[in-house]
Amino acid sequence: MSIWHSFSSSHRQERKERRAGTATSRITTAPNHYPSWSRGRTQSSNTSKFPRDQASDLPPSYEEAQLPTIRISSPEELESDSQFAFLGQFHTIFLVDDSSSMRGALWEEAREAIAAIAPVCTRYDKEGIDIYFINHRSKSHPSNYSTSYNTNYSPSHTESSDLVQCPQFDGGYHNIRTAQRVSEIFASVRPFGGTAVGSRLRNILDPYMDLVEEKEAAKRAQKKASKRAQRYASGLNCAAPIKSVTPINIITITDGVFTDDAESVITQTAERLDGPCRAIPWQVGIQFFQIGNDRMAQQYLEELDEDLGRRCNNLHLRDIVDTVSWRNRAGKRLEGDGILKAVLGAVHKRLDRKKIV
């Protein structure tokens, strides 16, 4: 009995130690928290068939992916010697054709075209780009503006020493710096209606030119007053110099022929630029950026560019228009020199003359 009792006691003691050791192992090896991908999940009974040290190899539960915010704005240090550096002189405006002919694949192609060239523009335009549509109007501003534009600029904007920020015109989307925001805007717009490019250009150019003429007239008046003051009261402190308006570069994305008269609007703008205000040569540029592969539409836009160039030359006016296609004759999308022409061809005469094949 004593031997059996001793053996039994020893056996019971070993079983107790084994249990205690197992419990300790479980306590020390259990994770303090679940991995980040399993946060919020409970331990499934199916995992009991796997050893504890293999639990981290289990696949994560499905969670709907969140769209990242993609920054496309410029870094603080810009490449001043880059071919694109001239963009720093402008505020870039995209005017998008949202007529009924743009439904389907062309609408997606228009979004891709902006996504391809917007990073180049925002790199040098710290205000971010503006997007307007021919037919659609945003609800970001009331529609009953008497001046047709908003002069309450973004508080984050810092004006340069000699330029006034471009006004924000009614019905547009302003100061866009992310690719995600571009996608959100396109997702909210449904193409409809005609291709009244001339009418929408007029909505933007008329109030803009009013401001340009106002500032240039004030600058001339101030200059005359300053000369008069110097003549009769030398040493008199003059008012702070009046600033000019930031030049604009309008990139119009369209698939075809316009349904109204854009030529007259463009010619009148050129006349005003070369009139009494005597604006700088690159004050306004209008680039027609064709998407799709409609040869008739391409021919129409090329003839529009050439006809306006000849008309302005005959009238001794500046040529403020250029045309380029999103795809070349081989069907490939623009890159390199093509992107350069797309964003600067309307304001840089050497690039205006350049042909992309």
C-alpha positions as CSV (number, residue, x, y, z in Angstrom):
1,M,0.0,0.0,0.0
2,S,2.8,2.4,0.8
3,I,4.5,1.8,-2.5
4,W,1.3,2.2,-4.4
5,H,0.4,5.3,-2.4
6,S,3.8,6.7,-3.1
7,F,3.5,6.0,-6.8
8,S,0.0,7.4,-6.9
9,S,1.1,10.6,-5.0
10,S,4.0,11.0,-7.3
11,H,1.8,10.5,-10.3
12,R,-0.8,13.0,-9.0
13,Q,2.0,15.5,-8.3
14,E,3.3,15.2,-11.9
15,R,-0.2,15.7,-13.3
16,K,-0.6,18.9,-11.2
17,E,2.8,20.2,-12.4
18,R,1.9,19.4,-16.0
19,R,-1.4,21.3,-15.7
20,A,0.3,24.2,-14.0
21,G,3.0,24.3,-16.7
22,T,0.4,24.2,-19.5
23,A,-1.6,27.0,-17.9
24,T,1.6,29.1,-17.5
25,S,2.5,28.4,-21.2
26,R,-1.0,29.5,-22.3
27,I,-0.8,32.7,-20.2
28,T,2.7,33.6,-21.4
29,T,2.2,32.8,-25.1
30,A,-1.3,34.4,-25.5
31,P,-1.0,37.8,-27.3
32,N,-1.9,40.9,-25.4
33,H,-3.8,42.2,-28.4
34,Y,-5.0,41.0,-31.8
35,P,-3.1,42.0,-34.9
36,S,-4.3,45.2,-36.5
37,W,-6.0,43.4,-39.4
38,S,-8.1,41.3,-37.0
39,R,-9.1,44.1,-34.8
40,G,-12.8,43.7,-33.8
41,R,-12.9,40.0,-34.6
42,T,-13.5,37.3,-32.0
43,Q,-11.6,34.0,-31.8
44,S,-13.3,31.5,-34.1
45,S,-13.8,27.9,-32.9
46,N,-12.1,26.8,-36.1
47,T,-8.8,28.2,-35.0
48,S,-8.6,25.7,-32.1
49,K,-7.4,23.1,-34.6
50,F,-4.3,25.2,-35.3
51,P,-1.4,25.6,-32.8
52,R,-1.2,28.9,-31.1
53,D,2.1,29.8,-32.8
54,Q,0.4,29.5,-36.2
55,A,-2.5,31.8,-35.4
56,S,-0.7,34.8,-37.0
57,D,-0.6,32.9,-40.3
58,L,-4.4,32.9,-40.7
59,P,-5.7,35.2,-43.4
60,P,-7.3,38.5,-42.3
61,S,-11.0,39.2,-42.5
62,Y,-12.3,41.1,-45.6
63,E,-12.6,44.8,-45.1
64,E,-13.7,47.2,-47.8
65,A,-10.7,49.2,-49.1
66,Q,-10.7,52.9,-48.5
67,L,-9.6,55.1,-51.4
68,P,-6.4,56.9,-50.4
69,T,-6.0,60.6,-50.8
70,I,-3.3,61.1,-53.4
71,R,-1.4,64.3,-53.2
72,I,-0.6,65.9,-56.6
73,S,0.4,69.3,-55.3
74,S,3.9,70.7,-55.8
75,P,6.8,70.3,-53.4
76,E,8.2,73.4,-51.7
77,E,11.3,73.4,-53.9
78,L,10.4,73.7,-57.6
79,E,12.7,73.1,-60.6
80,S,13.1,76.6,-61.8
81,D,15.0,75.4,-64.9
82,S,12.4,72.9,-65.9
83,Q,10.6,73.3,-69.2
84,F,7.3,73.4,-67.2
85,A,8.5,76.2,-64.9
86,F,6.6,78.8,-67.0
87,L,3.4,77.3,-65.5
88,G,4.3,79.1,-62.3
89,Q,3.2,82.3,-64.0
90,F,-0.4,81.1,-64.5
91,H,-3.5,79.9,-62.8
92,T,-4.7,76.7,-64.6
93,I,-8.4,76.3,-65.4
94,F,-9.9,73.1,-66.9
95,L,-13.1,73.6,-68.9
96,V,-14.6,70.2,-69.5
97,D,-17.1,69.3,-72.3
98,D,-20.0,67.4,-70.5
99,S,-22.3,67.3,-73.5
100,S,-24.4,64.2,-74.2
101,S,-21.8,63.0,-76.7
102,M,-19.4,62.6,-73.9
103,R,-21.3,59.7,-72.2
104,G,-19.6,56.4,-71.7
105,A,-16.0,55.8,-72.6
106,L,-15.2,59.4,-73.6
107,W,-16.2,60.6,-70.1
108,E,-13.7,58.2,-68.5
109,E,-11.1,59.3,-71.0
110,A,-11.7,62.9,-70.1
111,R,-11.1,62.1,-66.4
112,E,-7.9,60.2,-67.3
113,A,-6.7,63.1,-69.4
114,I,-7.0,65.5,-66.5
115,A,-5.5,63.0,-64.1
116,A,-2.5,62.8,-66.4
117,I,-1.8,66.5,-66.8
118,A,-3.1,67.9,-63.5
119,P,0.0,66.9,-61.5
120,V,2.2,69.0,-63.8
121,C,-0.1,72.0,-63.4
122,T,-0.4,71.8,-59.6
123,R,3.3,71.4,-59.2
124,Y,3.7,75.0,-60.2
125,D,0.3,76.4,-59.3
126,K,0.1,76.5,-55.5
127,E,-3.6,77.6,-55.7
128,G,-4.6,74.2,-57.2
129,I,-6.5,73.9,-60.4
130,D,-10.1,75.0,-61.1
131,I,-12.6,72.8,-63.0
132,Y,-15.6,74.1,-64.9
133,F,-18.1,72.2,-67.0
134,I,-19.9,73.5,-70.1
135,N,-23.4,72.5,-68.8
136,H,-23.1,71.4,-65.2
137,R,-22.8,74.0,-62.4
138,S,-21.5,73.3,-58.9
139,K,-23.5,74.3,-55.8
140,S,-20.5,75.7,-54.0
141,H,-21.5,79.3,-54.6
142,P,-24.9,81.1,-55.0
143,S,-26.0,81.6,-58.5
144,N,-27.2,85.2,-58.1
145,Y,-23.8,86.9,-58.2
146,S,-24.1,90.3,-59.9
147,T,-20.4,90.2,-60.8
148,S,-20.3,86.6,-61.9
149,Y,-17.2,85.9,-59.9
150,N,-16.1,85.6,-56.3
151,T,-13.4,87.8,-54.9
152,N,-13.3,86.2,-51.5
153,Y,-10.1,84.2,-52.1
154,S,-9.0,81.1,-50.2
155,P,-7.5,82.1,-46.8
156,S,-4.6,79.6,-47.5
157,H,-3.6,81.5,-50.6
158,T,-0.5,83.8,-50.4
159,E,-0.4,86.3,-53.3
160,S,2.9,87.0,-55.0
161,S,4.5,90.4,-54.6
162,D,3.1,91.7,-57.9
163,L,0.0,89.7,-58.8
164,V,-3.7,89.5,-57.7
165,Q,-5.1,86.0,-57.5
166,C,-7.4,84.9,-60.3
167,P,-11.1,85.2,-59.2
168,Q,-13.3,82.2,-58.7
169,F,-16.1,82.2,-61.2
170,D,-19.6,80.9,-60.5
171,G,-20.5,77.3,-61.0
172,G,-17.0,75.8,-60.8
173,Y,-14.8,73.7,-58.5
174,H,-11.8,75.6,-57.1
175,N,-8.4,75.0,-55.6
176,I,-8.2,71.3,-56.4
177,R,-5.0,69.5,-55.4
178,T,-5.8,65.8,-55.2
179,A,-6.5,63.2,-57.8
180,Q,-9.2,61.8,-55.5
181,R,-11.1,65.1,-55.6
182,V,-10.9,65.1,-59.4
183,S,-12.5,61.6,-59.4
184,E,-15.2,62.7,-57.0
185,I,-16.1,65.6,-59.1
186,F,-16.4,63.5,-62.3
187,A,-18.5,60.9,-60.4
188,S,-21.0,63.6,-59.5
189,V,-21.5,64.9,-63.1
190,R,-23.7,63.3,-65.7
191,P,-23.1,64.5,-69.3
192,F,-26.1,66.1,-71.0
193,G,-27.0,68.9,-73.5
194,G,-25.0,70.6,-76.2
195,T,-21.4,71.7,-76.7
196,A,-21.8,75.4,-76.1
197,V,-18.1,76.1,-75.5
198,G,-18.3,79.7,-76.6
199,S,-21.0,80.6,-74.1
200,R,-19.1,79.0,-71.2
201,L,-15.8,80.6,-72.2
202,R,-17.6,84.0,-72.2
203,N,-18.8,83.3,-68.6
204,I,-15.2,83.0,-67.6
205,L,-13.4,85.5,-69.9
206,D,-15.7,88.5,-69.7
207,P,-15.5,89.0,-65.9
208,Y,-11.8,88.1,-65.9
209,M,-11.1,90.7,-68.6
210,D,-13.2,93.3,-66.7
211,L,-10.9,92.8,-63.7
212,V,-7.7,92.9,-65.9
213,E,-8.8,96.2,-67.5
214,E,-9.8,97.6,-64.2
215,K,-6.4,96.8,-62.6
216,E,-4.4,98.0,-65.6
217,A,-6.4,101.3,-65.8
218,A,-5.7,101.8,-62.1
219,K,-2.0,101.2,-62.6
220,R,-1.8,103.8,-65.4
221,A,-3.7,106.3,-63.2
222,Q,-1.4,105.6,-60.3
223,K,1.7,106.0,-62.5
224,K,0.4,109.4,-63.7
225,A,-0.4,110.5,-60.2
226,S,3.1,109.4,-59.0
227,K,4.8,111.5,-61.8
228,R,2.6,114.5,-60.9
229,A,3.5,114.1,-57.2
230,Q,7.2,113.8,-57.9
231,R,7.0,117.0,-60.0
232,Y,5.2,119.2,-57.5
233,A,6.0,117.6,-54.2
234,S,9.2,115.6,-54.3
235,G,9.6,113.1,-51.5
236,L,5.8,112.6,-51.1
237,N,5.0,109.0,-50.2
238,C,3.0,107.3,-52.9
239,A,0.4,104.5,-52.3
240,A,1.4,100.9,-52.6
241,P,1.7,99.8,-56.3
242,I,-1.4,98.3,-57.8
243,K,-1.0,94.6,-58.7
244,S,-1.8,93.0,-62.0
245,V,-4.1,90.0,-62.3
246,T,-2.6,86.5,-62.4
247,P,-2.6,85.2,-66.0
248,I,-4.9,82.2,-66.8
249,N,-4.3,79.1,-68.9
250,I,-7.6,77.6,-69.9
251,I,-7.4,73.9,-71.0
252,T,-10.6,72.9,-72.7
253,I,-11.2,69.2,-72.9
254,T,-13.7,68.3,-75.7
255,D,-14.5,65.5,-78.1
256,G,-15.9,67.4,-81.1
257,V,-17.5,70.3,-82.9
258,F,-19.0,73.2,-80.9
259,T,-22.6,74.0,-81.2
260,D,-22.1,77.8,-80.8
261,D,-19.7,80.5,-81.8
262,A,-16.5,80.3,-79.8
263,E,-14.4,82.1,-82.4
264,S,-16.0,85.5,-81.8
265,V,-15.6,85.2,-78.0
266,I,-11.9,84.4,-78.4
267,T,-11.3,87.2,-81.0
268,Q,-13.0,89.7,-78.7
269,T,-10.8,88.6,-75.8
270,A,-7.7,89.1,-78.0
271,E,-8.9,92.6,-79.0
272,R,-9.4,93.5,-75.3
273,L,-6.0,92.2,-74.4
274,D,-4.3,94.3,-77.1
275,G,-6.6,97.3,-76.5
276,P,-6.1,100.1,-73.9
277,C,-5.1,97.6,-71.2
278,R,-2.0,96.4,-73.1
279,A,-1.8,93.2,-71.2
280,I,1.3,91.0,-71.1
281,P,1.6,88.6,-74.1
282,W,0.7,85.5,-72.0
283,Q,-2.2,87.0,-70.0
284,V,-4.7,84.5,-71.4
285,G,-4.2,81.2,-73.2
286,I,-6.9,78.7,-74.4
287,Q,-5.8,75.2,-75.2
288,F,-8.3,72.9,-77.0
289,F,-7.5,69.4,-75.9
290,Q,-9.3,66.8,-77.9
291,I,-10.2,63.3,-76.6
292,G,-11.6,60.4,-78.7
293,N,-10.6,59.5,-82.3
294,D,-13.1,61.5,-84.3
295,R,-11.1,62.7,-87.4
296,M,-13.7,65.3,-88.3
297,A,-13.6,66.7,-84.8
298,Q,-9.8,66.8,-85.0
299,Q,-9.9,68.6,-88.3
300,Y,-12.4,71.1,-87.0
301,L,-10.2,72.0,-84.0
302,E,-7.1,72.2,-86.1
303,E,-8.9,74.5,-88.6
304,L,-10.2,76.6,-85.6
305,D,-6.6,77.0,-84.4
306,E,-5.3,78.0,-87.8
307,D,-8.2,80.2,-88.7
308,L,-8.0,82.1,-85.5
309,G,-4.2,82.4,-85.9
310,R,-4.7,83.9,-89.4
311,R,-7.5,86.2,-88.3
312,C,-5.5,87.6,-85.4
313,N,-2.5,88.0,-87.7
314,N,-4.6,90.0,-90.2
315,L,-6.1,92.1,-87.4
316,H,-2.7,92.5,-85.8
317,L,-3.9,90.7,-82.7
318,R,-2.2,88.1,-80.5
319,D,-2.9,84.4,-81.1
320,I,-4.1,83.0,-77.7
321,V,-5.3,79.5,-79.0
322,D,-3.6,76.1,-79.5
323,T,-4.9,72.6,-80.2
324,V,-3.6,69.2,-79.3
325,S,-5.0,65.6,-79.2
326,W,-4.9,63.3,-76.2
327,R,-3.8,60.5,-78.5
328,N,-1.4,60.7,-81.4
329,R,-1.9,59.2,-84.8
330,A,-0.7,55.8,-83.6
331,G,-3.3,55.9,-80.9
332,K,-0.9,56.4,-78.0
333,R,-1.5,58.8,-75.2
334,L,0.5,62.0,-74.8
335,E,3.8,61.9,-72.9
336,G,6.9,64.1,-72.8
337,D,6.7,66.8,-75.4
338,G,3.0,66.1,-75.9
339,I,2.2,66.9,-72.3
340,L,4.4,70.0,-72.5
341,K,2.5,71.3,-75.5
342,A,-0.9,70.4,-73.8
343,V,-0.2,72.6,-70.8
344,L,1.8,75.4,-72.3
345,G,1.0,75.5,-76.1
346,A,-1.6,78.3,-75.8
347,V,0.8,80.6,-74.0
348,H,4.2,79.8,-75.5
349,K,4.5,80.5,-79.2
350,R,7.4,78.0,-79.8
351,L,5.2,75.2,-78.4
352,D,2.2,76.5,-80.3
353,R,4.0,76.0,-83.5
354,K,5.2,72.5,-82.5
355,K,3.3,69.6,-84.1
356,I,2.8,66.3,-82.3
357,V,2.6,63.3,-84.6
